[in-house]
Amino acid sequence: MNFQEQIKQGIPSELPEAKPYPAGANRAPKRKDILSADEKQLAIRNALRYFPKAWHKELAVEFARELKDFGRIYMYRFKPNYELKARSISDYPAKCEQAAAIMLMIDNNLDPAVAQHPEELITYGGNGAVFQNWAQYLLAMKYLSEMEEDQTLHMYSGHPMGLFPSSKDAPRVVVTNGMMIPNYSQPDDWEKFNALGVTQYGQMTAGSFMYIGPQGIVHGTTITVMNAFRKVLEKGESPKGKIFLTAGLGGMSGAQPKAGNIANCITVCAEVNPKAAIKRHEQGWVDELVDNMPDLVARVKKAQAGEEVVSIAFIGNVVDVWESFLEEDIFIHLGSDQTSLHNPWSGGYYPVDISYEESNRLIREEPEVFKEKVQATLKRHADAVNKHTAKGTYFFDYGNAFLLESSRAGGDVMAANGIDFKYPSYVQDILGPMCFDYGFGPFRWVCTSGRPEDLDKTDAIAAKVLEEIMAESPEEIQQQMQDNITWINDAKQNKLVVGSQARILYADAEGRMKIAKAFNDAIERGEIGPVVLGRDHHDVSGTDSPFRETSNIYDGSRFTADMAIHNVIGDSFRGATWVSIHNGGGVGWGEVINGGFGMLLDGSSDAERRLKSMLLFDVNNGIARRSWARNEEANFAIKREMERTPKLKVTLANNVDDELLNGLSL
């Protein structure tokens, strides 16, 4: 059977042969053994329902072994034999071009060059899954191949519930991941219900088919690091020779060394998994590999002396780096962490002073011991950071729950009031007031033809649009405009593409709408093929996350999730091709609700109508909420948008004098 025939087949008509797991694959860690004997039977019963009864006897034994060996039933036997990668949109068997675009995006998220643990359908973050098992992949692709323009595929945490009649203007796919009853949203609940095969962790862009490899976070990290240096350096002082110390080279964190290079500093990024560090080096995301502390210290001192721009991956624990740099009197200008601390007990963060292999054994066999060692390491990590910040280091939480988990471990990270953290989230200090409040956030696109020349043309179109907008922009957003013009002009030479021909930049509603219209016009003229629009959920409106995306909301509403829910509902009836809403994400299960979308531009007048309606709402929903929280920058932005868009009418907040409140008897 050829590629198209295999997709249209779905679950095969004959039971395929069992296959061995590939040697040397970057396997997901074994998950916690949390199910009772009865629940394990239920998990196998749940898995077998995808297959004919005649296969059950053989598969039951195999699935029981998978559950024992891996803590999950991945159904590896059913992984397709064709190469998983984003093909040209025309290669996919589909009755509807929108469905073909979604198939392309799914395959891109499972491409081994893109995905962190592709055998387990995990794209990034240690547990950010596209599907729970390979049967779900096969069924979803079959449904998409059959979909017509008046049908919608509903996805329940990776499970394709089915095609339902809808309308041409409805989303083609609606995705939910991990949407739990609130009292069942603790970390162990994910372990249990994921093992049962009834929910999954979609991360942010994994379970919504919009991950584009490390490029997505490279841009956000670049903007963050550039602005962090602007906060700590004298005006005009160069970041060259200055150190940015961080950790994590896993599913998406090839971003940090690449961003450091673009920001012109020395980046030291520690990674305990040698395979992950070597992979990022081979892919060109990090310049150099070092596997011992004396060599690292010598190399960093040389780079400082020569004011180099270089990225160094240290194969080892970042706590050792913080402590050694203190002993060696190496000054760190910027410090952060990008390990998967949203998943601290299952391989998202590793303890110091024991090997990577021994840590993985503890995860499987002695999880309580592993947890104790992780928490002891977090306390030690926080202590080392505190000693560096006392010398002038600027440390920020990069939204991976480092401060949250450190506080839970008893680390010294709380402010004097005992409520707030002593270090800001990068959104609190940088991206919130400088970008999100003004409506600037991650706007991304994928050229579905797969042709690099199409990406080159879209880069040029986007740069031209931004330059035209900047010429008329107010002073308040000039810096954001210039940073993104510089980014898009340098994007090709920075070699950011992994997998699909994709690009990202930060733009506000005006920029997104004008760029999208220019793309649609170019498609209509036959200059480029169809384009998929999307964004990271980490954006102005898409995500409610009190310790990250909404950490600069101070009216008490940062723990609510109305914005994310309104965002996905509002996008769905304004023209999105697909929408998604997840529990979980970069800061952990139960800690955040986040939503995303995808939209296909095909050169039609319908696509133009949809992009104008949906993109306007997608951004301004969040600006309105931020303005209502009395954020000054958002108030400026929403008033400006209302002047441009007469039918937009937003409730504005009236400020209260502090003296009035201070004089009350409470």
Solvent accessible surface area in square Angstrom, and as a share of the most:
residue,aa,sasa,rsa
1,M,139,0.62
2,N,87,0.45
3,F,32,0.13
4,Q,71,0.32
5,E,84,0.38
6,Q,40,0.18
7,I,3,0.02
8,K,113,0.48
9,Q,55,0.24
10,G,2,0.02
11,I,33,0.17
12,P,23,0.15
13,S,98,0.63
14,E,139,0.62
15,L,46,0.23
16,P,39,0.25
17,E,150,0.67
18,A,59,0.46
19,K,55,0.23
20,P,118,0.74
21,Y,59,0.23
22,P,57,0.36
23,A,108,0.84
24,G,64,0.61
25,A,20,0.16
26,N,33,0.17
27,R,71,0.26
28,A,14,0.11
29,P,27,0.17
30,K,50,0.21
31,R,5,0.02
32,K,45,0.19
33,D,100,0.52
34,I,53,0.27
35,L,16,0.08
36,S,58,0.37
37,A,78,0.61
38,D,111,0.58
39,E,40,0.18
40,K,67,0.29
41,Q,119,0.53
42,L,77,0.38
43,A,2,0.02
44,I,27,0.14
45,R,164,0.60
46,N,17,0.09
47,A,8,0.06
48,L,19,0.09
49,R,157,0.57
50,Y,37,0.14
51,F,11,0.05
52,P,67,0.42
53,K,173,0.73
54,A,97,0.75
55,W,26,0.09
56,H,47,0.21
57,K,177,0.75
58,E,92,0.41
59,L,0,0.00
60,A,30,0.24
61,V,99,0.57
62,E,16,0.07
63,F,0,0.00
64,A,42,0.32
65,R,130,0.47
66,E,10,0.05
67,L,14,0.07
68,K,155,0.66
69,D,69,0.36
70,F,42,0.17
71,G,5,0.05
72,R,9,0.03
73,I,17,0.09
74,Y,11,0.04
75,M,1,0.00
76,Y,14,0.05
77,R,13,0.05
78,F,5,0.02
79,K,35,0.15
80,P,17,0.10
81,N,131,0.67
82,Y,25,0.09
83,E,110,0.50
84,L,9,0.05
85,K,80,0.34
86,A,25,0.20
87,R,42,0.15
88,S,32,0.20
89,I,14,0.07
90,S,91,0.58
91,D,60,0.31
92,Y,10,0.04
93,P,12,0.08
94,A,40,0.31
95,K,137,0.58
96,C,4,0.02
97,E,78,0.35
98,Q,20,0.09
99,A,0,0.00
100,A,4,0.03
101,A,0,0.00
102,I,0,0.00
103,M,0,0.00
104,L,3,0.01
105,M,0,0.00
106,I,2,0.01
107,D,0,0.00
108,N,0,0.00
109,N,0,0.00
110,L,1,0.00
111,D,15,0.08
112,P,69,0.43
113,A,44,0.34
114,V,2,0.01
115,A,0,0.00
116,Q,26,0.11
117,H,9,0.04
118,P,16,0.10
119,E,13,0.06
120,E,3,0.01
121,L,0,0.00
122,I,7,0.04
123,T,0,0.00
124,Y,6,0.02
125,G,5,0.05
126,G,9,0.09
127,N,7,0.04
128,G,0,0.00
129,A,10,0.08
130,V,2,0.01
131,F,0,0.00
132,Q,18,0.08
133,N,9,0.05
134,W,0,0.00
135,A,0,0.00
136,Q,1,0.00
137,Y,0,0.00
138,L,17,0.08
139,L,36,0.18
140,A,1,0.00
141,M,2,0.01
142,K,59,0.25
143,Y,55,0.21
144,L,1,0.01
145,S,8,0.05
146,E,65,0.29
147,M,0,0.00
148,E,84,0.38
149,E,82,0.37
150,D,76,0.39
151,Q,44,0.20
152,T,4,0.02
153,L,1,0.01
154,H,59,0.26
155,M,5,0.02
156,Y,122,0.46
157,S,8,0.05
158,G,2,0.02
159,H,49,0.22
160,P,3,0.02
161,M,86,0.38
162,G,7,0.07
163,L,38,0.19
164,F,96,0.40
165,P,121,0.76
166,S,51,0.33
167,S,55,0.35
168,K,106,0.45
169,D,70,0.36
170,A,25,0.19
171,P,12,0.08
172,R,1,0.00
173,V,1,0.00
174,V,40,0.23
175,V,3,0.02
176,T,44,0.25
177,N,1,0.00
178,G,0,0.00
179,M,84,0.37
180,M,46,0.20
181,I,121,0.61
182,P,113,0.71
183,N,130,0.67
184,Y,116,0.44
185,S,15,0.10
186,Q,114,0.51
187,P,72,0.46
188,D,68,0.35
189,D,25,0.13
190,W,13,0.05
191,E,9,0.04
192,K,64,0.27
193,F,45,0.19
194,N,19,0.10
195,A,6,0.04
196,L,12,0.06
197,G,28,0.27
198,V,72,0.41
199,T,5,0.03
200,Q,2,0.01
201,Y,3,0.01
202,G,0,0.00
203,Q,1,0.01
204,M,8,0.04
205,T,4,0.02
206,A,0,0.00
207,G,1,0.01
208,S,2,0.01
209,F,3,0.01
210,M,2,0.01
211,Y,9,0.03
212,I,1,0.01
213,G,0,0.00
214,P,0,0.00
215,Q,0,0.00
216,G,7,0.06
217,I,28,0.14
218,V,0,0.00
219,H,0,0.00
220,G,7,0.07
221,T,1,0.01
222,T,2,0.01
223,I,6,0.03
224,T,0,0.00
225,V,1,0.00
226,M,43,0.19
227,N,10,0.05
228,A,0,0.00
229,F,4,0.02
230,R,104,0.38
231,K,92,0.39
232,V,57,0.33
233,L,21,0.11
234,E,134,0.60
235,K,209,0.89
236,G,83,0.80
237,E,75,0.34
238,S,51,0.33
239,P,28,0.18
240,K,90,0.38
241,G,10,0.10
242,K,33,0.14
243,I,0,0.00
244,F,2,0.01
245,L,0,0.00
246,T,0,0.00
247,A,2,0.02
248,G,5,0.05
249,L,1,0.00
250,G,19,0.18
251,G,4,0.04
252,M,37,0.17
253,S,5,0.03
254,G,0,0.00
255,A,0,0.00
256,Q,0,0.00
257,P,0,0.00
258,K,23,0.10
259,A,0,0.00
260,G,0,0.00
261,N,39,0.20
262,I,41,0.21
263,A,6,0.05
264,N,64,0.33
265,C,0,0.00
266,I,0,0.00
267,T,0,0.00
268,V,0,0.00
269,C,0,0.00
270,A,2,0.02
271,E,17,0.08
272,V,35,0.20
273,N,16,0.08
274,P,50,0.31
275,K,103,0.44
276,A,7,0.05
277,A,0,0.00
278,I,73,0.37
279,K,49,0.21
280,R,7,0.03
281,H,69,0.31
282,E,136,0.61
283,Q,62,0.28
284,G,44,0.42
285,W,4,0.01
286,V,3,0.02
287,D,63,0.33
288,E,52,0.23
289,L,60,0.30
290,V,18,0.10
291,D,100,0.52
292,N,54,0.28
293,M,37,0.16
294,P,100,0.63
295,D,79,0.41
296,L,0,0.00
297,V,15,0.09
298,A,64,0.49
299,R,47,0.17
300,V,0,0.00
301,K,85,0.36
302,K,137,0.58
303,A,0,0.00
304,Q,56,0.25
305,A,91,0.71
306,G,53,0.51
307,E,108,0.49
308,E,49,0.22
309,V,54,0.31
310,V,8,0.05
311,S,0,0.00
312,I,0,0.00
313,A,0,0.00
314,F,12,0.05
315,I,37,0.19
316,G,19,0.18
317,N,16,0.08
318,V,8,0.05
319,V,0,0.00
320,D,46,0.24
321,V,0,0.00
322,W,0,0.00
323,E,46,0.20
324,S,20,0.13
325,F,0,0.00
326,L,50,0.25
327,E,147,0.66
328,E,74,0.33
329,D,105,0.54
330,I,3,0.02
331,F,69,0.29
332,I,0,0.00
333,H,37,0.16
334,L,0,0.00
335,G,0,0.00
336,S,0,0.00
337,D,1,0.01
338,Q,12,0.05
339,T,26,0.15
340,S,26,0.17
341,L,0,0.00
342,H,22,0.10
343,N,12,0.06
344,P,10,0.06
345,W,47,0.16
346,S,2,0.01
347,G,20,0.19
348,G,7,0.07
349,Y,6,0.02
350,Y,24,0.09
351,P,4,0.02
352,V,13,0.08
353,D,108,0.56
354,I,51,0.26
355,S,58,0.38
356,Y,53,0.20
357,E,116,0.52
358,E,59,0.26
359,S,1,0.00
360,N,29,0.15
361,R,74,0.27
362,L,6,0.03
363,I,7,0.04
364,R,102,0.37
365,E,106,0.47
366,E,66,0.30
367,P,49,0.31
368,E,116,0.52
369,V,52,0.30
370,F,1,0.00
371,K,71,0.30
372,E,116,0.52
373,K,79,0.34
374,V,0,0.00
375,Q,45,0.20
376,A,61,0.47
377,T,4,0.02
378,L,0,0.00
379,K,98,0.41
380,R,82,0.30
381,H,0,0.00
382,A,1,0.01
383,D,67,0.35
384,A,3,0.03
385,V,2,0.01
386,N,25,0.13
387,K,98,0.42
388,H,3,0.01
389,T,31,0.18
390,A,90,0.70
391,K,90,0.38
392,G,50,0.48
393,T,9,0.05
394,Y,33,0.12
395,F,3,0.01
396,F,2,0.01
397,D,8,0.04
398,Y,9,0.03
399,G,1,0.01
400,N,6,0.03
401,A,4,0.03
402,F,2,0.01
403,L,3,0.01
404,L,16,0.08
405,E,14,0.06
406,S,0,0.00
407,S,31,0.20
408,R,128,0.47
409,A,15,0.11
410,G,52,0.50
411,G,9,0.08
412,D,91,0.47
413,V,1,0.01
414,M,65,0.29
415,A,30,0.23
416,A,118,0.91
417,N,87,0.44
418,G,51,0.49
419,I,136,0.69
420,D,65,0.34
421,F,47,0.20
422,K,79,0.34
423,Y,24,0.09
424,P,33,0.21
425,S,7,0.05
426,Y,6,0.02
427,V,0,0.00
428,Q,64,0.28
429,D,41,0.21
430,I,0,0.00
431,L,0,0.00
432,G,0,0.00
433,P,35,0.22
434,M,62,0.28
435,C,4,0.02
436,F,0,0.00
437,D,1,0.01
438,Y,31,0.12
439,G,0,0.00
440,F,1,0.00
441,G,0,0.00
442,P,3,0.02
443,F,1,0.00
444,R,5,0.02
445,W,0,0.00
446,V,0,0.00
447,C,3,0.02
448,T,0,0.00
449,S,15,0.09
450,G,37,0.36
451,R,106,0.39
452,P,77,0.48
453,E,85,0.38
454,D,2,0.01
455,L,6,0.03
456,D,51,0.26
457,K,90,0.38
458,T,0,0.00
459,D,14,0.07
460,A,63,0.49
461,I,33,0.17
462,A,0,0.00
463,A,10,0.07
464,K,127,0.54
465,V,16,0.09
466,L,2,0.01
467,E,85,0.38
468,E,96,0.43
469,I,10,0.05
470,M,41,0.18
471,A,83,0.64
472,E,147,0.66
473,S,15,0.10
474,P,35,0.22
475,E,152,0.68
476,E,81,0.36
477,I,3,0.02
478,Q,55,0.24
479,Q,88,0.39
480,Q,17,0.07
481,M,4,0.02
482,Q,75,0.33
483,D,11,0.06
484,N,4,0.02
485,I,10,0.05
486,T,62,0.36
487,W,9,0.03
488,I,5,0.03
489,N,88,0.45
490,D,47,0.24
491,A,0,0.00
492,K,131,0.56
493,Q,136,0.60
494,N,30,0.15
495,K,160,0.68
496,L,1,0.01
497,V,52,0.30
498,V,19,0.11
499,G,36,0.34
500,S,7,0.04
501,Q,29,0.13
502,A,1,0.01
503,R,3,0.01
504,I,1,0.00
505,L,0,0.00
506,Y,4,0.01
507,A,0,0.00
508,D,8,0.04
509,A,3,0.02
510,E,28,0.13
511,G,1,0.01
512,R,2,0.01
513,M,44,0.20
514,K,98,0.41
515,I,0,0.00
516,A,0,0.00
517,K,71,0.30
518,A,26,0.20
519,F,0,0.00
520,N,3,0.02
521,D,41,0.21
522,A,0,0.00
523,I,16,0.08
524,E,120,0.54
525,R,144,0.53
526,G,64,0.62
527,E,79,0.35
528,I,7,0.04
529,G,11,0.11
530,P,23,0.14
531,V,0,0.00
532,V,0,0.00
533,L,0,0.00
534,G,0,0.00
535,R,1,0.00
536,D,25,0.13
537,H,1,0.00
538,H,17,0.08
539,D,1,0.01
540,V,0,0.00
541,S,1,0.00
542,G,0,0.00
543,T,0,0.00
544,D,5,0.02
545,S,0,0.00
546,P,12,0.08
547,F,45,0.19
548,R,14,0.05
549,E,1,0.00
550,T,0,0.00
551,S,2,0.01
552,N,5,0.03
553,I,1,0.01
554,Y,148,0.56
555,D,53,0.27
556,G,61,0.59
557,S,29,0.19
558,R,54,0.20
559,F,132,0.55
560,T,59,0.34
561,A,31,0.24
562,D,91,0.47
563,M,8,0.04
564,A,0,0.00
565,I,62,0.32
566,H,111,0.50
567,N,1,0.01
568,V,17,0.10
569,I,93,0.47
570,G,3,0.03
571,D,1,0.01
572,S,23,0.15
573,F,138,0.57
574,R,73,0.27
575,G,7,0.07
576,A,2,0.01
577,T,3,0.02
578,W,1,0.00
579,V,3,0.02
580,S,0,0.00
581,I,13,0.07
582,H,0,0.00
583,N,7,0.03
584,G,0,0.00
585,G,0,0.00
586,G,6,0.06
587,V,4,0.03
588,G,3,0.03
589,W,14,0.05
590,G,43,0.41
591,E,37,0.17
592,V,7,0.04
593,I,36,0.18
594,N,0,0.00
595,G,1,0.01
596,G,3,0.03
597,F,4,0.02
598,G,0,0.00
599,M,2,0.01
600,L,8,0.04
601,L,0,0.00
602,D,61,0.32
603,G,9,0.09
604,S,40,0.26
605,S,96,0.62
606,D,39,0.20
607,A,2,0.02
608,E,42,0.19
609,R,119,0.44
610,R,26,0.09
611,L,0,0.00
612,K,84,0.35
613,S,48,0.31
614,M,0,0.00
615,L,1,0.00
616,L,39,0.19
617,F,39,0.16
618,D,1,0.00
619,V,1,0.00
620,N,6,0.03
621,N,26,0.13
622,G,0,0.00
623,I,6,0.03
624,A,22,0.17
625,R,39,0.14
626,R,0,0.00
627,S,1,0.01
628,W,131,0.46
629,A,5,0.04
630,R,130,0.47
631,N,14,0.07
632,E,143,0.64
633,E,49,0.22
634,A,0,0.00
635,N,43,0.22
636,F,65,0.27
637,A,12,0.09
638,I,0,0.00
639,K,90,0.38
640,R,53,0.20
641,E,9,0.04
642,M,41,0.18
643,E,147,0.66
644,R,97,0.35
645,T,30,0.17
646,P,104,0.66
647,K,190,0.80
648,L,38,0.19
649,K,172,0.73
650,V,32,0.18
651,T,99,0.57
652,L,62,0.31
653,A,26,0.20
654,N,135,0.69
655,N,126,0.65
656,V,80,0.46
657,D,101,0.52
658,D,97,0.50
659,E,133,0.59
660,L,112,0.56
661,L,89,0.44
662,N,124,0.63
663,G,66,0.64
664,L,91,0.45
665,S,117,0.75
666,L,194,0.97
